[in-house]
Each structure stands twice: as C-alpha cells, then as structure tokens.
C-alpha cells in the first residue's frame, strides 16, 4: 500500500468518468467562421458567457481567439477576468455591467462594462470623474423589456452636451426578442427602433444581432454581430434545418444491465409498467447532472403535451428512457438491441453527434441552451480537434 495517492492522467479520469463531455474545438471554430461569413461586412464577436455555454471558457475562449475572434461577450466580471488570460488582446464586454466594488477588476483586466440601467449609468459617471477616460458600451431596450436603457433616454444622452467629456461609449447595442422567428413583426419593429439609436451615436459601433439575428440578413448586422448558441452547435432559428456543426457530446456510463419480467414496473411512482420481458441499462446521470426530469418516459406532466420522452444512443441504436429520471440515474430500455450489445461500463450518448442537442431539448420541453448549460459539476471534459 502506497503512502500517497497514485496520480491519474486526465485521460484516465475521462475514461473512468460516470458522466463525460467531449468538446470538438474544430467544430466550434468552424461554426464561428461560418457565422463570421454570414455576418458579411460586420465583425463577428463570440459570446462565451455561462462558461462558454457549458463547454469551458478557458479552452473554448482560447480556441475562438486563435481562430480570429477579437470581440467577446461574457455575463459577469469573473468570466471576463478568466477569459482575459486566454484572449490577451481581445475587447471583452461584460453584459451584467459594473457595480460598486468591481471597478478595479474592470480596469486591471481591461474589461468593458455594458451599461444597461439608470443606476449603472449614474455610477459609471461617478467612476469616470475619479478615474478619467475609460470605454463602456450602452445596452438600449428596443422592446424586449429585459435589460437596457430606455430608448428615448439613450437618444437624449447622445445629444446631452453636459455629459462628461470622458464619457466615451465604444458600442451601442440591443437585443431581439423574436429573432428565432424570422417572420415575426417584432423583428422589424425593433430594427427600426435600433436604427434611431444607432443614428444618434454616429461613429460608434452598433450591434443588434445575436445568432438568430445574423440569419435575418444584412439589415440586422450593423457593425458587430454577437453569435452565441450557434457557435456551440445549437439551433438559432425555429423551424429550419440547423446548419451548424455539433460541438458537445455528453455520455453517461452504464452501471448495470438487468432483465425485468413483463408486468413489473420501473423507477419512482411505478410510472412505467413493462408489457414484455425487458432488458434495462442503468446510466450514471440524472437531473442533478442536468439530464432533466422532463425527459422521463412517463410520470411527469410534460408527457401529456409531448408524448415522446428522451432517447439515448448506444451500440448504434437509439433507445428510450424508461420511467422517471432520478437524481443520479437514468434507465434506458435496451430490449430491442442484440443480446450482449450493451454491457456495464459502456457509455450511452445523451446528446451530441447522434442525438442533436435541440431534439433532446424539445423532448424535455426546453431549449438547447438550457440542456447545454445545465450539465453541472460532476462531469469530466475533454477537448478534441479535427474530429470528423
């Protein structure tokens, strides 16, 4: 017996993990290049908030930076501080803005606050009085009614001759409420509103389009686009084929394979009664890992609206979730697979190359964003390049 732990290589940890996520960095960077081409004359930024949508801000951010991205958007100052290490010359915008006590971290890490409220604007003006010139961005609400300065106030601010000379926004931005529905009248309404804002800040970069907005065409591109979910392989537009390459593949280890007689029930609440003798594979992932309870085959309200529950992919076949998903475990029905096709220790794909992220999300009654960013802390992650 040794007196110290035997070290494991990262590959050992990944190979033995109960839940693992493979991130294809080649697909990620190709998706960014694709969105950059679709952005036409506008520059394409990269949105890496929420730990780069669950793929890891360090590796994903560095890959995007090496691919040519020079504008990044994060949600929090902590994310910005981390990203700065991997994108040394990039302009990094912090969407949550600046609050008292955070200004030093902004300055030390060359982060740009996105000002989106009257309170933040007042604080920012006070900061400039103490620190002098420093760039910011302005987020203006054009109908979303989430974050953003009131449009009329933002336009008035542009013409306010009494504002401090050190107040120097480098970007004015807004966000589309219905960009994923190309025919929605709200898109054109917001575009016309944002054109007024952009005109008031002539000579300053303007940004309206995130992933979905890029697909709406040149009118929505302005100077800078902000692709997010599309970079990670998610659907940006409803009802259209997704042109993006899959980036993340989640897999869970099979802990046990068991035979169960016809008439027996499966999981909590006896939500599934088996009609035939069945073989079940129990996988080491559950709702605590972000594999949502709504993917259960029965015993959850969602199945009344969306009859099909979740699927896994193993041994070259799709297999259905059996019964309710539990905190740490999910049961898959592998009865239709050949005997011995699945054994304990094998891995079942939860989403990825064989199970598109957004198909899994629809079965869970949600969107791909939530599935991807909800993977939790119990998975091991690896990165691959040039994987076809």
N, C-alpha and C positions, 0 to 999 in steps of 0.2 A: 504494500500500500504506500502510495507516494505521500509526501508531506505537503504537497501543493497541487492545485488543480492542473490538470492537463489542458494546455491551451488548444482551442479549436480554431481552425481557419474559418473565414466567412463562408466558404463553400460547404464546410461541414455543417454549419448552423443552418444554412439554407436547405441542404439536403435532408436534414432531420426535422425541419420545422413542421409544426402542426398546420400552420397557415402561411402561405408564401405568395409574394407578389413579384412578378417579373416585369420589368420596365424596359421597353425597347427604345433606347435613346435614338437610334437611327430613324425609327418611325416618328418619334417626337420632333426631331429636327426637320424631317421631310414635311411633316404637317405644317411646321412654321414657315418653311419656304413656300409651300403651297398657298398658305394664307397671305404671305407677302406678295406673291404674284397676283392673287385675286384682289389685293388692295390697290393695284395699279400704281398711280403716282404717289400715293400716300405711303409713309413709312409704316411698317408693321411692328408694333410692340409685342411683348409677351407677358401675359398675365400669369403669375406664379403664386397667387395667394392660396391660402389653405394648404401649405406645404406642397405647392405645385400640384394642386388637386389630388393630393394623396400620394404622388409619385416621388416626393423628396425634393425639396427646394435646392439642396446643395448640388446634387448631380444633375437634376433637370435644368436648374438655372445655369450651371456651367456649360452644359451641352448647348443650350439655346444661345448663350453668349458667344460660344465658339462658332456657332452657325451664323452669327452676324447680328443677332438682336442687340440693340443698344438702348432701347427704352423698355422698362419693366414696370409692372404694377403689382404691388403687394397690398395686403389688407392692413397690416399692423407694423409699427416701428420695429418690433422684434424680428419680423420676417425681413424687413429691409436691412437691418444690421447683419443678419446671417447672409443674405444674398450679396451684400457688398463684397464679401470675401471671395466670391466666385464670379463676380461681374465687376471688375475693378474700375472700368471706365464708363460704365453704363449710367444712364439717368434713371433713378429709381423713385417712382411716385408711390406715396403711402396713402391709400384710399380712405383710411379712417381719420386722416388729418392729424393735427397736432393739439396737444393738451398741456396744461401747466405741468412742468416737471419732466417733459420729454424733449424740450427744445435742444438741450445739449447733445442728446443722442442723434437728433437730426443733423446738427451742424458737424459733429465729429465724424459722421458716416456719409455726409453729403447726400442726404435724403431730401426729397421734395414733398412737402405736405400738400395734400389735396384739401383745400378749404371748402367746406360744404354747409356751413351754418353761420348765422349771425354771431353766435358766441365764439366760434373759432376765428372768424374774421376779426372780431374785436381783439381777441388775444393775440392774433398774428400782428396786428398793427402795433400793439404794445411791444411785442418782441422786436419788431423792426426798429422801434425807437431806441431800444437798448443795443441791438446788435448790428444795425445797418442793413445794407442790401443783402437780400437772400431770395432765391427763387421760390415760387409757390405755383400751384395750379388751382383753378377755380372750378368747382363742380356746380353746375346750374341745373335746377329742376325744370324740365320742359313738359311735365305731365305725368311722370312716374309716381310722384308723391312719396318718395322714399327719402334719400339724401339729396341735398342741393340747395343752393341759394335761390330765393325767389327770382324769377326771370327779370321782372321789372327792376328789382333792386340791383341785380348784377349789371344790367344795362346802364342804370344810373351811376353805378360805381365807376364804370368805364369813363364816364364823362365828368366825374367829380374832380374838379380842379384843386380841391382842398385836400385830397388824399396825399399821404406822404410820398415824396419822390422815390423813396426806397421800396415802395410797393411795386413789384415788377413780376406779375404772373407770366409764366412761360408756356402755359397751356390753359385753355378753357375747354371744358368737357361736359357732356351729358350722357344719359343712358336711355336706350329704347325699352319701352315696356312690352312691346309685342313684336319685336324683331324676328322671333321664330315663326311668326305667321305673316308671310310676305304680303298677303292681300289685305291685311288689317288696316283700316283707315287711320288708326293711331300713329302708324309709322310716318305717314305724310304730314300729319299734324305736328308731330314732334320735329320733323325735319324743318318745316317752315319756321317753327319757333326757334330752333337752334340756329338757323341762318341769321336771324335777327341778332342773336347773342354773338355769333361769330363776327358779324359785320361791325358790331360795337367794339370788338377787340381786334381790329385790323392790325395785321403784322404779328400777331401772336398765334401760335399753333392751335388748331381746333381739333377735337376728337369726339365723335358721336358713336361710331360703330364698334361693337364688340363682335364676337364670332358671327352671330346671326346677321348683324347689320352689314358685315362685309359682303354677304351673299345678296343683299338687297341692291347692290350696284354702286356705281361711281358717285352718284349724288350723295350718298351717305358716308363716303370715305374721308372727306376733308383732308387734313394734313397727317393725321396719325390714327391708325386703327388699333384695336385692343383685343386680338384673338385670345380666347381663354379655353373653353371646353373643347373647341375644335382641335387645339394642339394635342390634346390628350386622347383623341380618337372618338369623342362624343358627338352625338347629333346636335347640330346647331339650328336646324330648320325642321319644323314639323312636316310630316307627310312627304318627304323627299328622300331619295336614296342618299345615304351618308357617304361622301367621297373621301373621308379621312381614314388614315391607316390606324388600326388598333394599336394602342401603346401599352396598356397594362393587362396582364393576365393574372388572375387570382386562382389559387389552387388550395385545396384542403386535403390533408392526409386521411385515408380510410383507416379507422382504428379497428373496426371489426366488421366481418361479414357473417350474417346469421340467416338461418332458414326459419320461416314462420308459417304455421299452418293456416289454411283458409278459415275465415271466421274470426281469427284473432284481430285485435286492434293495435294501433300504433301511436305512440307518443301521448302527450298530455291530452286530457279531455276525450280520449278514445275517438278522436276526430276522423280517423280513417279505419274502416273495417275491411280487411282483406277479402276479396272474392275468390282468391285462388291461393294455393301454396306459393309462397313468395320468398325471394332472397333480397335481403336488405343490407345496404352498406352504410355504416355509421361514420360520418366525417367529422373531423375536429374543427368545426367552425359553426358559430351560431350568431344570434343577434348581438351579443357582446362584441363581436368582431365586425359588425356592420353588415352581416348577411341577414337581411331584415326579416322579421317575423311575418311580414306581409307576403313573403314568398312561400309560406306554408301551403300545402295542398288542400287543407280544409281547417275548419275550426277558427277561422279569422273572418271578420266581416267583409274584407275585400273580395273574397271568393264569390260573394253574391253578385258583385259587379264585374269582376274579371275572373271567369271560371278557371282559366289555366294558371296554376301555380308555377313555382320556379322549376328550373331544369338544371342538371349538371351535365358535364360531358366527360366520359371516361371510356377507355377501351374502344375509341372510335364511334361511340354512340351517345346520343342524348338520353338522359334518364331523369324521371320526375322526382321531385321532392315527395316524400311520403309522410303525411301527418304534419303536426306542428313543428316548426323550427324552435329549438330551445336555446338557452343562453350560450352554451358552448358546443352544441352538437346539432347536426342536421342529418336526417335519414333519407337515403335515396333508394328507390326501388330499382333493382338491377335484374329483376326476374327475366326479362327478355334478352339478356345478354347470355352468351355461351357460358357453360359451367367453367369455373376457374379463370374467367376473363378478368375478374377483379379479385384482388387479394388484399389482406391487411397490409398496410404500408404503401399501397398505390395512392395516387393523387387524382382527385376529381376537380375538373375545372369549374369554377363558379361563374366567371365571366372572362372574356378575352377573345382570342383568335377564333375559337369555335362557337362561342356564345357571346354575341355582340352585347356590349355594355347596356345599351338602351333597350334591347329586348328584355334583358333581365330586369331593368328598371321598370318597364311597363308592367311586368308580372307582379312587381312589388307595389304598384300604384304610385310610383315616384318618377324621378328623372335620373339620368346617368350621373349628373353632378353629385347627387346625394349618395349614390352607391359608391362612387369612386372616392369621395372624401370621408366616408364613414368606416373605412377599413380598420380603424382602431390602432392599438399599440402592440398587439400580440402577433404580428406577422413579421417574418423575415423578408427582406427585399434584396433583389439582385438586379443588376443592370446589364443589358446586352446591347451590342451594336452589330449592324449588318446582318441581322437575323431575318430571314425570309419566311 
